[in-house]
Amino acid sequence: MKDRKLWINIAIILCVSWLISFFYLGNLPLLDPDEPVYAETALEMIQNQDFISPRIYGEFWYDKPPMYYWLVAGAFKVFGVGEFAARFPSALLAALGSVLLYLAGRKLFNDRAGLLSALVLATSLEYFYLSKAAVTDITLTFFLTGALLAFLIRKNYLFYACAALAVVTKGPIGVVFCGAIVGLYLLFTGNIGLLKRMKLFSGGVLFSAIAVPWYWIMYYYHGMDFVDTFLGFHNVTRFLQPEHQSGALWYYYIPVLIVGFFPWTAFLTQAFIGGLRNKGQERNYTIFLVIWASVVFLFFSLSQTKLVSYILPMYPPLALLVGWYFDKAWREKRSSVLKWSSIILAILVVVLEAGLFKAGGVLAAQLVPLVKVTAIILFLLVASVWWLSYRINFRSVFVANVIGMIFFTAFLVTQMLPVLAPSLAVKDLVNDFKQYYDGQSPVYVAKFYRPGFMFYSGMPGIELKSDELQKAVQDKAGKSYFIAQKKYYENLPPSIQGKIKLLTIVEDKALFVYEAN
C-alpha cells in the first residue's frame, strides 16, 4: 500500500511538472542573450568534437564549467538541434528536482508534507520560468539540493558527489554553499561532532575525483588565461563589482523573492517563523532549511552582480518549509493560517497585476487585453481560495493554488510570451536577414544579439557596440550589413542615413545595409 501511494504521488508530481515545465517547451525562440549562448556553445562542442574546452564563435569560452553544455549537447544528439532540446535539460531536472523534494520531505517529515513541498516548488513562478530556460540555474539548484538533502539524511557519499557536480555546473559556488550551510548548521545546533561521521577523507577523494579533472585539464591546456577569466573575472570580480546597475540595490532580491515564490509567498512568512520556533522532533530539519535559504539569500544580496535567477537555490528549502508548515496547520486545523494567507494572496495578486499592466503598456499594446485575462484567472484563484479558506478546507485551498498556477503559466507561455518573443529574441530578424544577405559581405552584430544571430544563422558576425554604431558605420568601406538596436539606427545623422538601405525592423531591432562610395 505504501509503495502504491509512493508511485501515485510521484505520478502526480510528474504530471504537474509536465504541465508546468514541458508544455510548449520548444515553441518559443531562444531569448537573447543568455539562452543562445548555452545552446550555441553546446552546438560548437558537437561541431568541434571537443567536449572539454567550451567555445563560442569558434573561440574558447571560459564563462561556465561544462555540465549544462554537456547536457544540451546530449539533448541535441537525441532530439535534434532546436529550442526544445536546448531547454530539455532544465525541464527534466526541474521535474526530477520536485520528485527529489518529495522523497526527502516524506523521509524528513511525512508523505503528505513531501508531496505538498514538491508541488509548491514545481508551481512557484520563478521555478516555472527557469525550468523553461536554457540556462544553468535549474541544473545548479538540482545538484545543490541533492547535496544538502543528502547531508540531512546522512547519505555522505551522495553529499560529496552532488556537491562535486554542482562545482562542475557553476564553479566554486558549489563548495561555498555546501560548506557554509553545513558549517553554520553544525555550529548553530552544537553538532560539530557530526564531522567525524561525515567520511571527510574518502568523501574528499570522491569529490575531487568528480570535480577536479575538468579544471585540471583546462588549466593544463589553457593555463592562467583560464584561471584569470573563469575564477578571476566570472567569480571574484563579478562578486565584488556590479556588472549591472542593480548590483547597488541591497534590497534587490526582496521583490524578486516575493514575486518569484508566488503564489506560495502567502504562506512564506508564517512557515519561516514556524521553522525557527519549531520545538518538535523535526526542529533540526527546519533549522537547517532556514539556514540554507538564508545563506543563499544573504550571499547573493552581498554580491555586487545581481540577476533574478541567482536565488533559485533557496526555493527548495522554502518549498520544504511551506510544505511542512501547511501539513502541520492542516493536521492541527489552524484556520488562522488560511485566513491570513488568503489576505496576503489577494494583496500579491493586486501587486502582480499592477506590474503586468504597467509592463504591458510599455512593452506592447497587444499585451493589455491579455493582461486582463490573467487578471481574471488570478481573480478566480483568489476568490476560490477565499471561499475555501472560509470553509476551512485545507486540501481544496492547496489544490486551488496548484490548478490556478497551471492555468496562469499555460496562458503566459501560449498567449503572452509569443507576443513578446519578437522583442526578446533575434530569430525573426535572422530569418529576414537570410533572405537579404548576399553571402559574402561582412555582417556587424550588436553584442546583445550576437549569440542568437550565431545560433540561428550559423555565422558569428562581427561584434558591434551599439552605442558606437555611428563610428562603426563611418569606418567601413564597401558593403556591410548591420544588426543593431532600432534607437541607435534612428539616431544616425542624415549624412549617413542617405547611404543606408533599411531592410527590416523587428520590434527594437534594425537590419540595414551600408554601402560606402
C-alpha positions in Angstrom: 0.0 0.0 0.0 2.8 2.4 0.9 4.6 1.6 -2.4 1.4 2.2 -4.3 0.9 5.6 -2.6 4.5 6.5 -3.3 4.2 5.9 -7.1 0.8 7.6 -7.2 2.3 10.7 -5.6 5.3 10.6 -8.0 2.9 10.4 -10.9 1.0 13.4 -9.6 4.3 15.4 -9.3 5.4 14.4 -12.8 2.0 15.3 -14.3 2.1 18.7 -12.8 5.7 19.2 -13.8 4.9 18.3 -17.4 2.1 20.9 -17.4 4.3 23.5 -15.8 7.8 22.8 -17.4 7.4 20.7 -20.5 4.3 22.1 -22.0 5.1 24.4 -25.0 8.8 24.0 -24.3 10.1 24.3 -27.8 7.5 26.6 -29.3 9.3 29.9 -28.4 12.6 31.1 -29.8 15.7 31.2 -27.6 15.6 34.5 -25.7 18.6 36.9 -26.1 21.3 36.8 -25.0 21.6 34.0 -22.4 19.7 31.1 -23.9 21.5 31.3 -27.3 24.9 31.4 -25.5 24.4 28.0 -23.9 22.8 26.5 -27.0 25.5 27.7 -29.3 28.3 26.6 -27.0 26.8 23.1 -26.8 26.4 23.1 -30.6 30.0 24.1 -31.1 31.1 21.3 -28.8 29.5 18.8 -31.2 30.8 20.5 -34.3 34.4 20.6 -33.0 34.1 17.2 -31.3 35.7 18.9 -28.3 33.8 18.4 -25.1 36.4 19.8 -22.7 37.1 23.4 -23.9 33.8 25.3 -24.4 33.8 27.6 -27.5 31.5 30.2 -28.9 32.1 32.0 -32.3 34.9 29.5 -32.7 36.8 31.0 -29.8 37.5 29.5 -26.3 34.8 30.5 -23.8 35.6 30.4 -20.0 32.3 31.7 -18.7 30.9 28.5 -17.1 32.0 24.9 -16.4 30.8 22.3 -19.0 27.9 20.5 -17.2 25.0 22.3 -18.9 26.8 22.3 -22.2 27.2 18.6 -22.0 23.5 18.1 -21.2 22.4 20.3 -24.1 24.8 18.6 -26.5 23.3 15.2 -25.4 19.8 16.6 -26.0 20.8 17.8 -29.4 22.0 14.3 -30.3 18.7 12.8 -29.1 16.1 15.4 -30.3 18.0 17.3 -32.9 19.2 20.9 -32.7 16.4 23.3 -31.6 14.7 25.1 -28.8 13.2 22.1 -27.3 16.5 20.2 -27.0 18.3 23.4 -25.6 15.7 23.7 -22.8 15.1 20.0 -22.2 17.8 19.5 -19.5 16.3 22.3 -17.4 12.8 21.0 -17.7 13.9 17.4 -16.9 16.0 18.4 -13.9 13.2 20.7 -12.7 10.8 17.7 -12.7 13.3 15.5 -11.1 14.1 18.2 -8.5 10.4 18.2 -7.5 10.4 14.4 -7.2 13.7 14.6 -5.1 12.0 17.1 -2.8 9.0 14.7 -2.3 11.3 11.8 -1.5 13.3 13.8 1.0 10.2 15.5 2.5 8.5 12.2 3.2 11.6 10.9 4.9 12.2 14.1 6.9 8.6 14.8 7.8 5.8 12.7 6.3 4.4 11.6 3.0 1.8 14.4 2.7 4.3 17.1 3.6 6.7 15.8 1.0 4.0 15.9 -1.7 2.9 19.4 -0.8 6.6 20.6 -0.8 7.2 19.1 -4.3 4.1 20.8 -5.7 5.0 24.1 -4.1 8.3 24.0 -5.8 7.0 22.9 -9.2 4.4 25.6 -9.3 6.3 28.6 -7.9 6.6 31.3 -10.5 10.4 31.6 -10.8 10.9 27.8 -10.7 8.4 27.5 -13.6 10.2 30.3 -15.5 13.7 28.8 -15.2 12.5 25.3 -15.9 11.7 26.5 -19.4 15.0 28.4 -19.9 18.2 27.1 -21.5 20.4 28.4 -18.6 22.4 26.7 -15.8 20.3 27.7 -12.8 18.0 24.7 -12.5 20.9 22.3 -13.0 22.9 24.0 -10.2 19.8 24.0 -8.0 19.2 20.3 -8.6 22.7 19.3 -7.6 22.9 21.6 -4.6 19.5 20.4 -3.4 20.7 16.8 -3.8 23.9 17.5 -1.8 22.2 19.3 1.1 19.3 16.9 1.4 21.8 14.0 1.3 23.6 15.6 4.2 20.3 15.8 6.1 19.5 12.1 5.6 23.1 11.1 6.3 24.0 9.9 2.8 27.6 11.1 3.0 28.9 9.9 -0.4 25.9 11.2 -2.2 26.5 14.6 -0.5 30.1 14.7 -1.9 29.1 13.5 -5.3 26.3 16.1 -5.7 28.5 18.9 -4.4 31.1 18.0 -6.9 28.6 18.0 -9.7 27.4 21.5 -8.6 31.1 22.6 -9.0 31.2 21.2 -12.5 27.9 23.1 -13.2 28.8 26.5 -12.0 32.1 26.6 -10.2 33.2 27.3 -6.6 29.7 28.3 -5.5 29.0 24.6 -5.1 31.7 24.3 -2.4 30.9 27.7 -0.9 27.2 26.9 -0.3 27.6 23.3 0.8 30.4 24.3 3.2 28.8 27.4 4.6 25.3 25.9 5.1 26.5 22.7 6.7 29.1 24.5 8.8 26.6 27.1 10.1 24.1 24.3 10.9 26.6 22.3 12.9 27.7 25.4 14.8 24.1 26.5 15.5 22.9 23.1 16.7 26.1 22.2 18.5 26.6 19.1 16.4 30.3 19.6 15.4 30.9 16.0 16.3 29.0 15.0 13.2 32.1 15.9 11.2 33.7 12.7 12.5 31.0 10.7 10.8 31.0 12.5 7.5 33.8 10.4 6.0 35.8 13.5 5.3 38.8 11.8 3.7 37.1 9.2 1.5 34.4 11.8 0.7 37.0 14.3 -0.2 38.6 11.8 -2.6 35.2 11.2 -4.2 34.6 14.9 -4.5 38.0 15.5 -6.1 37.6 12.6 -8.5 34.4 14.2 -9.9 35.1 17.9 -9.6 38.8 18.3 -10.3 39.6 16.6 -13.6 37.9 19.2 -15.9 39.5 22.1 -14.1 42.9 20.4 -14.2 42.6 19.7 -17.9 41.5 23.2 -18.6 44.5 24.6 -16.7 46.8 22.2 -18.5 45.7 23.3 -21.9 44.9 27.0 -21.3 47.0 28.0 -18.3 46.4 31.3 -16.5 44.2 32.6 -19.2 41.5 30.1 -18.0 42.2 30.9 -14.3 42.1 34.6 -14.7 39.0 34.7 -16.8 36.9 32.0 -15.1 37.9 32.4 -11.5 39.2 35.9 -11.6 36.5 37.7 -13.6 33.5 35.5 -13.7 33.6 34.6 -10.0 35.7 37.0 -7.9 35.3 40.2 -9.9 31.6 39.8 -10.5 31.0 39.2 -6.8 32.9 42.3 -5.9 31.9 44.7 -8.7 28.5 45.2 -10.2 28.1 44.1 -13.8 24.6 45.7 -13.8 23.3 48.8 -12.1 21.0 46.6 -9.9 24.1 45.4 -8.1 24.0 48.6 -6.0 20.5 47.8 -4.7 20.8 45.9 -1.4 17.1 45.1 -1.4 17.1 43.7 -5.0 16.1 40.2 -4.0 13.3 41.1 -1.7 10.8 41.8 -4.5 12.3 39.0 -6.6 11.6 36.5 -3.8 8.1 37.9 -3.2 7.1 37.6 -6.9 9.3 34.6 -7.7 7.8 32.4 -5.0 4.2 33.3 -5.9 1.6 32.1 -5.0 3.2 30.4 -2.0 4.7 33.7 -0.8 1.3 33.9 1.0 2.5 31.2 3.4 6.2 32.0 3.4 6.5 34.3 6.5 4.4 32.0 8.7 6.4 29.0 7.5 9.8 30.6 8.0 8.9 31.8 11.5 7.4 28.4 12.3 10.6 26.7 11.2 12.6 28.9 13.6 10.2 28.4 16.5 9.7 24.7 16.0 10.3 22.7 19.2 9.3 19.3 17.9 11.5 16.3 16.8 11.8 17.9 13.4 13.4 21.1 14.8 16.9 20.3 13.4 15.4 19.8 10.0 13.5 23.1 9.9 16.5 25.0 11.3 18.7 23.5 8.5 16.2 24.6 5.9 16.1 28.2 7.4 19.9 28.4 7.4 20.0 27.0 3.8 17.6 29.6 2.4 19.1 32.4 4.4 22.7 31.7 3.3 21.7 31.8 -0.4 19.7 35.0 0.1 22.4 36.8 2.0 25.3 35.7 -0.2 23.7 37.0 -3.4 22.4 40.1 -1.6 26.1 40.9 -0.8 27.2 40.1 -4.3 27.6 43.2 -6.4 26.4 41.5 -9.5 22.7 40.5 -9.2 20.4 38.6 -11.5 16.8 37.4 -10.9 17.8 33.8 -11.3 20.6 33.7 -8.8 18.5 33.0 -5.7 16.8 29.9 -7.2 18.8 27.5 -4.9 16.8 28.9 -1.9 13.5 27.8 -3.4 13.8 24.1 -2.5 14.3 24.7 1.3 11.5 27.3 1.2 9.2 24.8 -0.5 10.0 22.2 2.1 9.3 24.7 4.9 5.9 25.7 3.3 5.0 22.0 2.7 5.9 21.1 6.3 4.1 24.1 7.8 0.9 23.7 5.6 0.7 20.0 6.6 1.2 20.9 10.3 -1.6 23.5 10.1 -3.8 21.1 8.3 -3.4 18.4 11.0 -4.0 20.9 13.7 -6.9 22.6 11.8 -5.4 26.0 12.3 -7.9 28.2 10.4 -5.9 31.4 11.1 -3.2 30.1 8.7 -5.7 30.0 5.8 -7.2 33.4 6.8 -4.0 35.3 6.8 -2.6 33.6 3.7 -5.8 34.4 1.7 -5.4 38.1 2.6 -1.7 38.1 1.6 -2.5 36.2 -1.6 -5.1 38.9 -2.6 -2.5 41.7 -2.0 0.1 39.8 -4.0 -2.3 39.4 -6.9 -3.1 43.1 -6.9 0.6 43.9 -6.9 1.4 41.4 -9.6 -1.4 42.5 -11.9 -0.4 46.1 -11.4 3.1 45.2 -12.6 1.8 43.3 -15.5 -0.5 46.1 -16.6 2.4 48.6 -16.4 4.8 46.3 -18.3 2.1 45.6 -20.9 1.6 49.3 -21.5 5.3 49.8 -22.0 6.2 46.7 -24.0 3.3 46.1 -26.4 -0.2 47.4 -26.7 -1.3 43.9 -27.7 -0.4 42.7 -24.2 -3.0 44.8 -22.4 -6.1 42.6 -23.3 -4.0 39.5 -22.4 -3.1 41.0 -19.1 -6.8 41.5 -18.5 -7.3 37.7 -19.0 -4.5 37.0 -16.4 -6.4 39.3 -14.0 -9.5 37.1 -14.5 -7.5 33.9 -13.9 -5.9 35.3 -10.8 -9.1 36.8 -9.5 -10.8 33.4 -9.8 -7.8 31.9 -7.9 -8.2 34.5 -5.1 -12.0 34.1 -5.0 -11.8 30.3 -4.7 -9.0 30.4 -2.1 -11.1 32.9 0.0 -14.2 30.8 -0.2 -12.4 27.5 0.6 -10.4 29.2 3.4 -13.7 30.4 4.9 -14.9 26.7 4.8 -11.5 25.7 6.4 -10.8 23.2 3.6 -7.0 22.8 3.6 -6.9 20.3 0.8 -9.0 22.4 -1.6 -7.1 25.6 -0.8 -3.9 23.8 -1.8 -5.3 22.2 -4.9 -6.8 25.6 -6.0 -3.4 27.2 -5.8 -1.8 24.4 -7.9 -4.6 24.4 -10.5 -4.6 28.2 -10.6 -0.8 28.3 -11.4 -1.2 25.6 -14.1 -3.7 27.8 -15.9 -1.8 31.0 -15.3 1.5 29.6 -16.5 -0.1 27.9 -19.5 -1.7 31.3 -20.5 1.7 33.0 -20.1 3.5 30.7 -22.5 0.8 30.2 -25.1 -0.6 33.7 -25.3 1.6 36.4 -23.7 5.2 35.3 -24.4 4.5 34.7 -28.2 3.5 38.4 -28.4 6.8 39.4 -26.6 9.0 36.9 -28.4 9.9 39.1 -31.4 11.2 41.8 -29.0 13.0 39.2 -26.8 14.7 37.1 -29.5 16.5 37.7 -32.7 15.2 34.7 -34.6 12.6 36.5 -36.7 15.2 39.1 -37.7 17.7 36.3 -38.7 15.0 34.8 -40.9 14.7 38.1 -42.7 18.5 38.5 -42.9 18.8 35.2 -44.7 16.6 36.5 -47.5 18.6 39.7 -48.0 22.2 38.5 -47.4 24.4 38.4 -50.4 26.5 35.6 -49.0 29.9 37.5 -48.9 29.7 40.9 -47.3 30.7 41.3 -43.6 28.0 41.4 -41.0 28.2 43.5 -37.9 26.0 42.5 -35.0 25.3 44.2 -31.7 26.8 42.3 -28.8 23.5 41.6 -27.2 22.1 39.9 -30.3 25.3 38.1 -31.4 24.7 34.7 -29.7 21.2 34.4 -31.1 22.4 35.5 -34.5 25.2 32.9 -34.4 22.8 30.1 -33.3 20.1 30.8 -35.9 22.3 31.8 -38.9 25.4 29.8 -38.3 27.5 32.9 -38.8 29.5 34.5 -36.0 29.2 38.0 -37.3 31.5 40.8 -36.1 30.7 42.2 -32.6 29.4 45.7 -32.6 29.0 48.0 -29.7 25.5 49.5 -30.4 26.3 52.9 -28.8 29.3 53.2 -31.2 27.2 52.5 -34.3 27.9 55.8 -36.0 31.6 55.4 -35.7 31.4 51.8 -36.8 29.4 52.7 -39.9 31.7 55.6 -40.9 34.8 53.4 -40.6 33.6 50.8 -43.0 34.5 50.5 -46.7 32.4 48.7 -49.3 29.2 46.9 -48.5 28.4 45.9 -44.9 25.3 44.5 -43.1 24.4 45.8 -39.7 22.1 44.4 -37.0 21.7 47.0 -34.2 19.1 48.4 -31.8 16.5 50.5 -33.6 17.1 53.5 -31.4 20.8 53.7 -32.4 19.9 53.3 -36.1 17.3 56.1 -35.9 19.9 58.4 -34.3 22.4 58.2 -37.1 22.9 61.6 -38.8 21.3 62.3 -42.2 24.7 62.2 -44.0 25.0 58.5 -43.1 21.3 57.7 -43.4 21.5 58.6 -47.1 24.0 55.8 -47.7 21.9 53.2 -45.8 19.2 50.9 -47.1 16.9 49.8 -44.3 16.0 46.2 -44.9 13.7 45.5 -42.0 12.8 46.4 -38.5 11.6 43.8 -36.0 10.4 45.4 -32.8 13.5 47.1 -31.3 16.0 45.6 -33.8 17.0 47.1 -37.2 18.7 45.3 -40.1 20.3 47.6 -42.7 23.0 47.6 -45.3 25.5 50.3 -45.7 27.5 50.8 -48.9 30.3 53.4 -48.9 31.0 55.4 -52.0 
